[in-house]
C-alpha cells in the first residue's frame, strides 16, 4: 500500500498542533490536508539520528550487566555494585517528565543536542573512572542524558511527521529499542573479554558524534517560549522522593540495618515527599504529572503492571549474567548469550499479542496469562541449585520472556484508550515513568540484598584466600575446585532466593491484571489503531 509522503505543508501543519512528549496527542484529523509531494530530503538524516540515540540510550541501560563482576573486581566496592545499574535508571526516571515538559515549552532541537553532549561526556567519564564511586556518579550523569534521548527522540517524530504516517517511523524506533536489549549483553560481554570493560563506554562516542552531526545539520524546529511556569516545586519533590526510595533499597541491609534510624528516616522522608508532591501537583498551573489522569482505575492498574515489569524483568536482566559467570565459570560473552533466549521470548509474545489484539480487539486475557506465566518461571528459577544444568536455566528464562512479553505493552494500550485523546501523551509518559521507578527500586533492592548475601557467603568460602570484595570471575576460575564450588554456592545462595521474591511480585501483577477493565477496541481512532 502506498502512503502519502511527508510534505512541507504537512510539516508546517504538524508543528502548529499542540506538541507533546508523546506521539499520540495530536488529533488524527490534522493529516487530512497532507498533499502527495516529494518527501523532505532532510527527514531521512534526522531519522537516522533518532535511531542512533534510541539505540544508545537503550543499550547503556543493561550493557554493564555482564561486566559487573569484572568492574567490581578491578575497582572494588562490591557493596556499591547495584548503583552501577541503579544510578543510570534513577537519573533517567527523574529526568524523563522534565524533558517532556521542557520540550513542549522551549522546543526540542537544542534539548536533544544538549542531551547527546551530556550522554557522551558522561560516557567518557565512565571510561576513565578510577573507583566505583566515580563510575556511579558518571552513570548518573549518563542517565540524565539518556532520559532526554529516549523522550525527545519520540517527540521529534511528532513534530515532523503527520499523525497517520507516524507508525512507519515509530515502528523502527521500537524495534531498535528491542534490538539494543538483545545485543547489549553480547556487546558488553564481548568487549569485557576482549578490549576491556571500559570500551563499553568508548563505543558510544562515534555513534553519538554521528547522531549529533546529523541532528545539528538536518533538524529544523521552531523555538518556543514558556506559556506557563515550569513546575519546579513538583520536579524537585519528585527527584528527592525517588532518591529516598532508592537509598532505602540500596542501603537497607548493607550499609545500614533495615530498622536503623537512617533507613527509617528515609522512609518517613519518602512518605512526606510523596504527600508534598501530591499537594504541589494539585496547585501547579502546569503540573509535571497531572493527578486527574490517576482517577481512572485503568491508569492505576496499568501503572501497577508497568511497575511489575520494571522491578521483575530488569532485576533478572541485571544480575543473571553475574550469576552465570560465577556459578558456571563462563566468559562474559557466554553470560551475555544467556539473556538472548529471554529477550527473544519477550519479543515473540510482545509482537504476537499486538497482532492478536489488533485482530480480535481483546487485551485483558494477555496480562492475566503473562503474569501467571512469569510467576511460574520465577518459581522455577527459585528452585535452582549449583547442579542445575545451564540449558535448563536458559529454558526458564525463555518462559519468563514469553510471560513478560504478553503484557509488557498491553498496559500502554489500555491506558491510551482509557483517557481522552488530549491526555494520551501524559498518561503514556506517566506509565513509562512508573516502569523506570520499578527498574530503579527493583534493581537497587535485589542488588543490595544479593551483594550482601554474596559477601557474607564468600568470607567463609575463601577463608582468607582472597578479598571477597575484589573477587573477579577470572580469579574465581583459578581457585582450587573445592573452593570454586564454595564460591558458586555463595552466589547461588545469594541470588536464587531473590527469584522467589520476584515470583511474589509477578503474583501481585496477576491480581492487578484481573482488576484490569477491558474496553472495546475499534479501528476508528488513531489511539486504538496504534494500540
C-alpha positions in Angstrom: 0.0 0.0 0.0 1.3 3.4 -1.0 1.5 6.0 1.8 1.3 9.8 1.2 4.8 11.2 1.6 5.7 13.8 4.1 5.3 17.4 2.6 6.4 20.8 3.8 2.8 21.8 4.2 2.2 18.7 6.4 5.2 19.5 8.4 4.1 23.1 9.0 0.6 21.9 10.0 2.1 19.3 12.3 4.2 21.9 14.1 1.2 24.1 14.6 -0.5 21.4 16.5 -0.2 21.2 20.3 3.1 19.4 20.9 3.7 16.7 23.5 6.4 14.2 24.5 4.1 11.5 23.3 3.4 10.8 19.7 -0.3 10.2 20.2 -1.6 13.5 21.4 -2.0 15.2 18.0 -5.6 14.9 16.6 -5.8 12.5 13.7 -7.7 14.9 11.6 -4.6 17.1 11.1 -3.2 14.8 8.5 -6.1 15.1 6.2 -4.7 18.1 4.3 -1.3 16.5 3.5 -0.7 16.5 -0.2 1.4 13.9 -2.0 4.6 15.7 -2.8 8.2 14.8 -2.6 9.3 14.0 1.0 11.6 16.4 2.7 15.2 15.4 1.9 16.5 16.0 5.5 13.9 13.8 7.2 15.9 10.6 6.4 19.0 12.0 8.0 17.1 13.2 11.1 15.5 9.8 11.4 18.9 8.1 11.3 20.0 10.4 14.2 16.9 9.4 16.2 17.6 5.7 15.6 21.1 6.1 16.8 20.2 8.0 20.0 17.4 5.5 20.8 19.9 2.7 20.3 22.5 4.3 22.6 20.0 5.1 25.4 18.6 1.5 25.4 22.0 -0.1 25.0 23.6 1.5 28.1 20.7 0.6 30.4 21.8 -3.0 30.6 25.2 -3.3 28.8 27.1 -3.2 32.1 25.2 -6.4 33.4 27.8 -8.9 32.1 30.7 -6.7 33.0 29.7 -6.1 36.6 31.8 -8.8 38.2 34.9 -7.6 36.3 34.2 -4.0 37.1 33.8 -4.6 40.8 36.8 -6.8 40.9 39.0 -4.1 39.3 37.6 -1.0 41.0 36.4 -2.6 44.3 33.2 -1.6 46.0 31.1 -4.8 45.9 28.7 -3.1 48.3 28.0 -0.4 45.7 27.6 -2.8 42.8 23.9 -2.2 42.4 24.4 1.5 42.0 26.2 1.0 38.7 22.8 -0.1 37.3 20.5 1.9 39.6 22.2 5.3 39.2 21.5 5.3 35.4 17.9 4.2 35.9 17.2 6.6 38.7 18.6 9.6 36.9 16.7 8.7 33.7 13.4 8.2 35.6 13.6 11.5 37.4 14.5 13.4 34.2 12.0 11.9 31.8 9.0 14.0 32.8 11.2 17.1 33.0 12.5 16.6 29.4 8.9 16.1 28.2 7.7 19.4 29.7 10.8 21.4 28.6 10.5 20.1 25.1 6.9 21.2 24.9 7.8 24.6 26.4 11.1 25.5 24.8 11.4 23.4 21.7 13.2 20.1 21.2 16.3 20.6 19.0 18.5 22.3 21.5 17.4 19.9 24.2 18.2 16.9 22.0 21.6 18.2 21.1 22.3 19.0 24.7 21.2 15.5 25.8 23.6 13.9 23.3 26.5 16.1 24.6 25.7 15.2 28.2 25.5 11.5 27.3 28.8 11.5 25.5 30.6 13.5 28.2 29.3 11.0 30.8 30.4 8.1 28.7 34.0 9.5 28.7 33.8 9.9 32.5 32.6 6.3 32.8 35.5 5.1 30.7 38.2 6.9 32.8 36.6 6.1 36.2 39.3 5.0 38.8 36.9 3.8 41.5 33.4 2.6 41.9 32.1 6.0 43.3 33.4 7.9 40.2 31.8 5.3 37.9 28.4 5.5 39.8 28.4 9.4 39.5 29.3 9.2 35.8 26.5 6.7 35.3 24.0 9.0 36.9 25.0 11.8 34.6 24.8 9.4 31.7 21.2 8.5 32.8 20.3 12.2 32.7 21.4 12.4 29.1 19.7 9.2 28.2 16.3 10.4 29.5 16.5 13.3 27.0 17.4 10.8 24.2 14.5 8.5 25.0 11.8 11.1 25.4 12.9 13.7 22.8 13.5 11.1 20.0 9.9 10.1 20.1 8.6 13.7 20.4 10.6 14.9 17.5 8.7 12.4 15.3 5.5 14.1 16.4 6.9 17.4 15.4 8.0 16.3 11.9 5.5 13.6 10.7 1.7 13.8 10.2 -0.2 11.6 12.6 -1.2 8.9 10.1 2.4 8.5 8.9 4.0 8.2 12.4 3.6 4.4 12.6 6.1 4.0 9.8 8.7 5.9 11.9 7.7 4.7 15.4 7.9 1.0 14.4 11.6 1.1 13.6 12.3 3.2 16.8 10.6 0.5 18.9 12.4 -2.3 17.0 15.8 -0.6 17.7 15.0 -0.5 21.4 14.3 -4.2 21.3 17.4 -5.0 19.3 19.5 -3.0 21.7 18.1 -5.0 24.6 19.1 -8.2 22.8 22.6 -7.2 21.8 23.7 -5.2 24.8 24.7 -8.2 26.9 26.6 -9.6 24.0 28.4 -6.4 23.2 29.2 -5.8 26.9 30.5 -9.4 27.3 32.5 -9.4 24.1 34.1 -6.1 24.9 34.9 -7.1 28.5 36.5 -10.3 27.4 38.4 -8.6 24.6 39.4 -4.9 24.7 38.2 -4.4 28.3 35.1 -3.2 30.1 36.0 0.5 29.6 35.3 0.1 25.8 31.6 -0.4 26.8 31.5 3.4 27.2 34.0 4.3 24.5 31.7 2.7 22.0 29.2 5.5 22.5 31.4 8.2 21.1 31.5 7.5 17.3 27.8 6.7 17.2 26.9 9.7 19.3 29.0 12.1 17.3 27.4 10.9 14.1 23.9 11.4 15.6 24.8 14.9 16.9 26.1 15.9 13.4 23.0 14.7 11.6 20.6 16.3 14.1 22.5 19.6 14.2 22.6 20.0 10.4 19.3 18.4 9.4 16.8 19.0 12.2 15.0 22.4 12.0 12.3 23.0 14.6 10.9 26.3 15.9 11.9 27.6 19.3 9.1 28.3 21.8 8.6 30.5 24.7 7.2 29.4 28.1 3.4 29.6 28.1 3.2 28.6 31.8 5.7 28.5 34.6 7.6 25.3 34.9 6.6 23.0 37.8 9.9 23.4 39.6 8.5 22.5 43.0 7.0 19.3 41.7 10.2 18.4 39.9 12.3 18.9 43.0 9.9 17.0 45.2 9.7 14.1 42.8 13.5 13.9 42.5 14.2 13.9 46.2 11.4 11.4 47.0 12.5 9.0 44.3 16.1 9.3 45.5 15.0 8.5 49.1 13.2 5.3 47.8 16.3 4.1 46.0 18.6 4.9 49.0 16.3 2.7 51.1 16.7 -0.2 48.7 20.4 0.3 48.3 21.5 0.9 51.9 19.0 -1.3 53.6 20.7 -4.4 54.9 24.1 -3.4 53.7 25.4 0.0 55.0 22.6 0.3 57.4 20.2 -2.1 59.1 16.6 -2.1 57.9 15.5 -0.9 61.4 18.3 1.7 61.7 17.4 5.4 62.2 18.8 6.2 58.7 16.5 3.8 56.9 13.5 4.7 59.0 14.2 8.4 58.4 14.5 7.9 54.7 11.2 6.0 54.7 9.5 8.9 56.6 11.1 11.3 54.2 9.8 9.4 51.2 6.2 9.4 52.6 6.4 13.1 53.4 7.8 13.8 50.0 5.0 11.9 48.3 2.4 13.8 50.2 4.0 17.2 49.4 4.3 16.2 45.7 0.6 15.5 45.5 -0.1 18.9 47.1 2.2 20.6 44.7 0.8 19.0 41.6 -2.8 19.9 42.7 -1.8 23.6 42.9 0.6 23.8 39.9 -0.6 25.7 36.8 1.1 23.2 34.6 1.8 20.1 36.8 4.7 17.7 36.0 2.3 14.7 36.4 -1.4 15.8 36.3 -3.2 13.9 39.0 -6.5 13.9 37.2 -5.5 11.0 34.9 -4.9 8.8 38.0 -8.6 8.9 38.8 -9.2 6.2 36.2 -8.8 2.7 37.5 -7.3 1.5 34.2 -4.5 4.0 34.6 -3.8 2.9 38.1 -3.8 -0.8 37.2 -1.7 -0.2 34.1 0.8 1.7 36.2 1.0 -1.2 38.6 1.6 -3.7 35.8 4.3 -1.4 34.4 5.9 -1.3 37.9 5.9 -5.1 37.9 7.7 -5.2 34.5 10.3 -2.8 35.7 11.0 -4.4 39.0 10.7 -8.0 37.9 12.3 -8.2 34.5 15.2 -5.8 34.8 16.3 -7.3 38.1 16.8 -10.5 36.3 18.5 -8.9 33.3 20.9 -7.0 35.6 22.1 -9.9 37.8 21.6 -13.2 36.0 24.8 -12.6 34.0 26.9 -12.3 37.2 25.3 -15.5 38.5 26.1 -17.3 35.2 29.7 -16.2 35.2 30.4 -17.2 38.8 28.4 -20.4 39.1 29.0 -21.9 35.6 32.5 -20.3 35.2 31.6 -18.9 31.8 33.1 -15.9 30.0 31.3 -12.5 29.9 30.3 -13.2 26.3 28.7 -16.5 27.1 26.9 -15.0 30.1 25.5 -12.3 27.7 24.2 -15.0 25.4 22.0 -16.3 28.3 19.9 -13.2 28.0 19.2 -13.7 24.3 16.6 -16.5 24.9 14.8 -14.3 27.4 14.7 -11.4 25.0 13.6 -13.4 22.0 10.8 -14.9 24.0 9.8 -11.4 25.1 9.9 -10.1 21.6 7.9 -13.1 20.2 4.9 -12.6 22.6 5.2 -8.8 22.5 4.7 -8.8 18.8 2.3 -11.7 18.8 -0.1 -10.3 21.4 -0.1 -7.0 19.5 -1.2 -8.8 16.3 -3.9 -10.7 18.2 -5.2 -7.6 19.9 -5.5 -5.9 16.6 -7.3 -8.9 15.1 -9.7 -9.7 17.8 -10.0 -6.4 19.8 -9.4 -8.0 23.2 -6.5 -7.5 25.5 -7.3 -8.4 29.1 -6.5 -12.1 28.7 -2.9 -11.4 27.9 -1.7 -9.7 31.1 -3.6 -12.4 33.1 -1.8 -15.2 31.2 1.5 -13.3 31.1 1.8 -12.6 34.8 0.8 -16.1 35.7 3.5 -17.5 33.3 6.1 -15.1 34.6 5.3 -16.0 38.2 5.7 -19.7 37.3 9.0 -19.0 35.6 10.3 -17.2 38.7 9.3 -20.2 40.9 11.3 -22.5 38.6 14.3 -20.1 38.8 13.9 -20.1 42.5 14.3 -23.9 42.6 17.7 -23.9 41.0 20.9 -25.2 42.6 24.5 -25.1 41.5 23.9 -28.5 39.9 21.1 -27.2 37.7 22.2 -27.6 34.0 22.8 -24.3 32.2 20.4 -25.3 29.4 17.6 -25.5 32.0 18.3 -22.0 33.2 18.1 -20.8 29.6 14.7 -22.6 29.3 13.4 -20.9 32.4 14.5 -17.6 31.0 12.6 -18.2 27.7 9.5 -18.9 29.8 10.0 -15.7 31.7 10.4 -13.7 28.4 7.2 -15.3 27.0 5.3 -14.3 30.1 6.5 -10.7 30.3 6.1 -10.2 26.6 2.3 -11.0 26.9 1.7 -7.9 29.0 4.7 -5.5 28.6 2.9 -3.3 26.1 -0.8 -4.1 27.0 -0.6 -1.6 29.8 0.1 1.2 27.3 -2.7 0.0 25.0 -5.2 0.0 27.9 -4.2 3.5 29.1 -4.4 5.0 25.6 -8.0 4.0 25.2 -9.0 4.9 28.7 -8.1 8.6 28.7 -9.2 11.4 26.5 -7.2 11.9 23.3 -5.8 15.2 24.7 -4.3 13.3 27.7 -2.9 10.2 25.9 0.7 11.5 25.8 0.7 12.5 29.5 -0.8 9.2 30.6 1.6 7.2 28.5 4.6 9.1 29.9 3.4 8.6 33.4 3.2 4.8 32.9 6.7 4.7 31.4 7.9 6.8 34.4 6.4 4.3 36.8 8.2 1.5 35.0 11.5 3.3 35.4 10.8 3.6 39.1 10.3 -0.1 39.2 13.6 -0.6 37.3 15.4 1.7 39.8 14.0 0.4 43.1 13.8 -3.2 42.0 17.4 -3.3 40.8 18.5 -1.5 44.0 16.7 -3.8 46.4 17.6 -7.0 44.6 21.2 -5.8 44.0 21.8 -4.7 47.6 20.4 -7.9 49.1 22.2 -10.0 46.6 25.6 -8.3 47.2 25.1 -8.5 51.0 24.4 -12.3 50.9 27.2 -13.0 48.4 29.7 -11.1 50.6 28.6 -13.0 53.7 29.0 -16.3 51.8 32.3 -15.6 50.2 34.1 -14.9 53.5 33.9 -18.5 54.8 34.3 -19.8 51.3 37.6 -18.0 50.6 38.8 -18.5 54.2 41.5 -15.8 53.9 42.5 -16.9 50.4 41.4 -13.6 48.9 39.3 -10.4 49.3 35.6 -11.3 48.8 35.0 -7.7 47.7 37.6 -7.9 44.9 37.0 -11.4 43.6 36.7 -11.4 39.7 35.4 -14.3 37.7 38.9 -14.9 36.3 40.3 -15.1 39.8 37.4 -17.5 40.9 38.2 -19.7 37.9 41.8 -20.1 39.1 40.8 -21.2 42.6 41.0 -24.9 43.6 37.9 -26.9 42.6 36.7 -27.3 46.1 37.0 -23.5 46.8 35.5 -22.7 43.4 32.5 -24.8 44.3 32.0 -22.9 47.6 32.2 -19.6 45.7 29.5 -20.9 43.2 27.4 -21.9 46.2 27.7 -18.4 47.7 26.4 -16.8 44.5 23.6 -19.3 44.3 22.6 -18.8 47.9 22.7 -15.0 47.2 20.6 -14.8 44.1 18.3 -17.8 43.9 16.1 -16.8 46.9 15.6 -13.4 45.2 13.7 -15.2 42.4 11.1 -16.4 44.9 10.6 -12.7 46.0 10.1 -11.8 42.3 7.6 -14.6 41.9 5.5 -12.8 44.6 5.9 -9.5 42.6 4.5 -11.2 39.5 1.8 -12.8 41.6 0.7 -9.3 42.6 0.8 -8.4 38.9 -1.7 -11.3 38.3 -4.1 -9.7 40.8 -3.8 -6.4 39.1 -4.4 -8.0 35.7 -7.6 -9.5 37.0 -8.7 -6.0 38.0 -8.0 -4.5 34.6 -11.1 -3.1 33.0 -11.4 -4.1 29.3 -12.8 -1.5 26.9 -13.7 -2.2 23.3 -11.1 -1.5 20.7 -12.2 -0.1 17.4 -10.4 1.0 14.2 -11.9 4.4 14.2 -9.3 6.3 16.2 -5.5 6.6 15.9 -5.2 5.6 19.6 -7.0 2.2 19.1 -5.1 1.6 15.8 -1.7 2.3 17.3 -2.6 0.2 20.3 
